[in-house]
Amino acid sequence: MAQVKNRSVAHSYAVRLMEHLVVPTFVIDPKRRVVIWNQACERLTGVAASEVLGTTGHWRAFYRQRRYCLADLVALDRPDKLAALYAEGGPSDAGVGLSAENWCVMPKLGNQLYLAIDAGSIHDQAGRLIAVVETLRDMTDQKRAELALQALASKDGLTGLANRRSFDAALQAEWARAHRTQRPLALLFVDVDHFKLFNDRHGHQNGDECLRAVAAIVSKHVGRPADLAARYGGEEFAIIMPETDRAAACDVAERIRKAVISQRITHGASGAGSVLTLSIGVAADVPGGDSSAEWLLSQADQALYAAKALGRNRTTSADAMLADLARLGGRKPRARFLARAARK
């Protein structure tokens, strides 16, 4: 009798201790009903214990639509669902239960938090599940700082577009995806015409402002989430457009080119015209066989060179390049391009 009483006292003490922990914590039973929702969890979520105790509605504290919390996956023994539900996750460091990280929308408070979550099971002496404990840590400030550092590392400092490193990684990834889906991938190379002359005439500070203005126009006309606009180097920009054929890519290129002309950015250097202009090379392809992302890159670069060789201030596609260059007769700019490409 005394042993039973001691167990009851210990259980009551454990419950009170858990309820007053500074770490947000809740506990569910084998039927996934909430049996403990501590004060720290109330503060974190804005949801009072009285709203969830005895229910399976604990998900409402973290998400707008019904879905499993980490404790549910442990109770159901469904670690296979972890990857689909959480940004990061795996077995806990302790070797029992699961750990994960995720953005949660916190509907009651109307904010969004990045939470580090641990869920572990409790079994009786016979090995039967009696409860699952989930603890939460608010990692929002750390995550935002991490994302800010990642953004700085992936962006060009002058224009705010993606940098060359980000572009190279994205091109390889999108080429691989296009190869799997057999959908077209388009690439645009955008070059500011006579930019050296612009710098010589207007100074490097105005040159920087010019590049920022062009970058803003490029960004405005590349609006789909999957598209990527990058500063490729110097006065050259590159745009990756998944699931885009040549005609659609050329249409975007022309809108960018005309938008820059409409800004009436004064150039005025000898041989350059009164306003700033762009030359744009376009390539698009459905990956197949032994072709590679580097091949698409070279096609867009050749098309850009053709646009410049034909007089600048124009869009040329890789498909039309040879016909366009043939009009130049014996000047053979393509041979000069190949030598240039080999040096890059």
N, C-alpha and C positions, 0 to 999 in steps of 0.2 A: 504494500500500500504506500509506504514511504517512497519507494522507487518511482511509482506512478506519479505521486505528488511532486517529486523533484523534477521529473520530466516535464510536467505541466508548468512548473515555475520557470524552468529553463526555456521552454517554448515561449511563454509569455514575455520573458525578458528579451529573447531574441527578436520577437516581433516589435517590441517597443524600441529596441536598439536600432533595428532596420528603419523604423518609421522616422527616427530622429537623425539618421545619418546625413552628413552634409552632401553626400554623393546622391544625385537623383537615382532612385531605385524603385522598381515595381516587381511584384511576384505574381505568377499565374499558376493555377493548379493543373493537373493533367488534362482537364477539359478546357484549358486555356481561359479560365475565368480569373479575373483579377482578385487576389486575396490581400495584397498589400500595395499601397500607392503612397509613397512617403511624402513628407512635406517638401523636401527638395525637388521632387518630381512635380509637385503642384506648382512650385515657383518657376521651374523650367518651362512647363507647358501651359500654365494658366488654367489647367483642368483640375478641379477639386476631386479629392478621393471619393466623395459621395457620388460623383457622376459616373465613376467607372467600377467601383467595388462590386463584385458579384456578376459583372458583365464580361463579354468578350469584345467590348468596344474600345479597348486601349489604343487601337490604331488611330482612332479619331483625334487623339492628342498630337499626332505627328504628321498625318496625311489627310488630304481632302477626299480621296477615294479609298475604298476598302482594300487593304492589302495586308500581307503578313508582316509582323514585326519580327525582330531577331529571335525573341523568346518563343514565338510560335514555331519557327523552324526547328528549334531545339526540341520543343515539346512533341512535334510531329516527326522528328528525326528526318528532316528534309534538307540537309546541307546542299543538295543538288540545286536548290532554288536560290542559293546565295548570290551567285554571279548575276542573275537576272534582276535582282532587287536592290543590290547595293553597289556603290561605286568601287569599294574595296572590301574584301572580306576573306575569311579563312578560319581554320581552327584557332582557338584561343592560345595564347602563349602558355597558359597553364596546362594545356593538353586536354582539357575538359570543356566542352561547349564550343561556342563560336564567337568570333570578333568581327566587327565590320565598321565601316565609316560611310556616312551618307548625308546629303542635304535633306533636311526635313522642313516642311512648310509651316508647321506650328499654327494650325488654323485659328485656335482660340486667341492667340496673341497677335496674329496677323504679321508675323515676321518669319524669316527663314534662317535656320541654324544648321551648321555643319556639326554633326554629332559623332563621337567615337563611342561605339556600343559593344558591350560584352554581355553574353548570355550563357549561364551555366546551369546544369541540372542538379537536382538534389534527389537522392534515392534512399529508400529505407533499407533496413538490413537484409531484406530479401531481394534487393535490387530493383524494386518497383519504383517508378517515377512518382514523386510526391509533389514536386514543385520545380519551377524554372525561375531563376532570378536574373533580371536584366538591369544593368547599370549603365548610366549615360554620362558622357563628359562633353561639355560645350567646347568645341575646337574652332569656332567660327573665326575668331580673330587670327589664329594661326593659319587657318586655311586661306583666308583672304590675303594675308601677307604672302603666303606661298604662291597664290595665283598672281599677285601683283609682280612678284619677282620673275615668275615664268613669263608673264606678259612683257616685262622689260627685256628679258633675254630673247624673246621671239620677235620683237618689233624693231624696226629701223628708227634710230633716234631722231632723225631729221623729219621724216614724213609721217611717222606713226603707222605706216603699213607694215606688213610682215617683212622680216629681213631675209637675206639670201639663204641662211641656214634653214629657216622655217619653210621657205619655198622649196628647197631641195627635198626635204623630208615629205612635204605634202605632195609633190609631183610623183615621187616613188609610190606613195600610198594610194593616190588616186589612179595611177596607171595600173597598179595591181588590182584595184577594185573594178576598174573598167574592163580589165582582162577577164575577171570572174563573171561579171554581169553582161559582158558583150554589149556595152553601151558606149557611145562616143565620148571622147575626152578632147576638149579644145584647149589650146594654149595661145596666148597673145603676147607678143613682145612689142612694147611701146617705147619709142625713143624720141626725146625732145630734139627737134631739128636745130642744128647750128648752136648747140648749147655753149660750146667753148667761146664762140663769138659773142654770145649773150653775156657770159661772164666777163669777157674782156671789155665789153662796152658799158655794162651796168654795174660791175663789181660782184664779188662773191656773196655778199650779204643779200643783194637782190636776186642772185642766182639761187640761193637757198629758198628765198620766198617764192620764186618761180616754181621750184620743185615741189614745195608744199602745196601750191595752188593746183598743180597738175595732179598730185597725189589725191587731193580732195575730190577732184573731178572723177578720177579713176574709181575711187572708193564709192562715190555716189552712184555710178553706173554699173557697179558690180555688187548687186544687192542681195543675191541669194545666199543663204547660210553656208552652202557647200562651196561657193566660189572663194578663191583666195587671190587677193591683190598684194603684190610684193614689190619692194624696191630691189631690183636685180643687181644694180651697181651703177654708180655715177648718175647719169641722167636717163637710165633705162629702167623700165618697169616691166613686170611680167604678171600675167593673169591666168590662173588655172580655172577652167570652167567644166566641171563634170557634167555628163549627160547633155552635152551641147554639140551640135553638128557644125560644119563649116559655115553654112548660111547664117545661122543664129549668132555664131561668134563674130562673123564679119559685120553683122548688124550692130552688135555691141561696140565693136571697134570703131565703126563710123560715128556712132553717137558720141563716143569719147572724143574722137578727133574734132568733130564739129563743135562740141561743147567747149573745148579749149580755144578754138578760133573765136567763139562768141564772147569769151572773156576779154578779148582785145588786149592781151598782155603785150605791151610794146616791146618789139625787138629792135628793128631799125639798123642792124649791122649790115655792112655791104654784102650783098648777095643773099641775104637771109629773109628779106621781106619785111613789111612794116609790123606785123604781129607774129607772136609765137605760134608755131605749128608742130604737129606730131607726125611721125611715120610709124606705121603699125604693121607687123607681120603676124599672120594668122595660120595656125596649123590645127587640124582636127583629124582624129582617126579612131576606129574601133580596134583595140589591140588584138593582135593575133600572131600566130607563128613565133618567129624569133625576134620580132620587133621589141623595142625597149623604149623606156621613157626618154633616154638620151636621143633616140632617133626622132621623137616628136620635138624635142628641144632643138635639134639641128634643123628640122623643117621650119619651125617658127623663126629661127635665127636667119635662115636663108631668105625666107619671105620678107623679113624686115630689111635685110640688105638690098633685096630687089626693090622694095619701096623707096629706099633712099637713092639707089642708083637710077631709078626712073624719075627723079626730080623732087623727092620728099613730099610732105603734106598729102599723104595718101595711105590707104590700106591695101595690102597685097596678101593674098592667101598662097599657101604652098602649092595648092592645086593649079593656080593660074600663073605661078612664078616663071616657069620656063617659057611660056608663051609671051609673057610680058618682057622678059629679058631678051628674047629673040628679036624684038623690035629695036634693040640697041645695036644690032649688027656686030661688027668686028671688035667691039670694045671688050667683050668676054668678061663681064663683071663677075660671073659665077666662078670662073677659075680663080679670080682674086679672092673671092669669098672663101673658097675651099682652103686657100693658103692661110687666110686670116683665121678660119675656124680651127685649123690644125695648131695654131699658136695659142689658142685660148685655154 
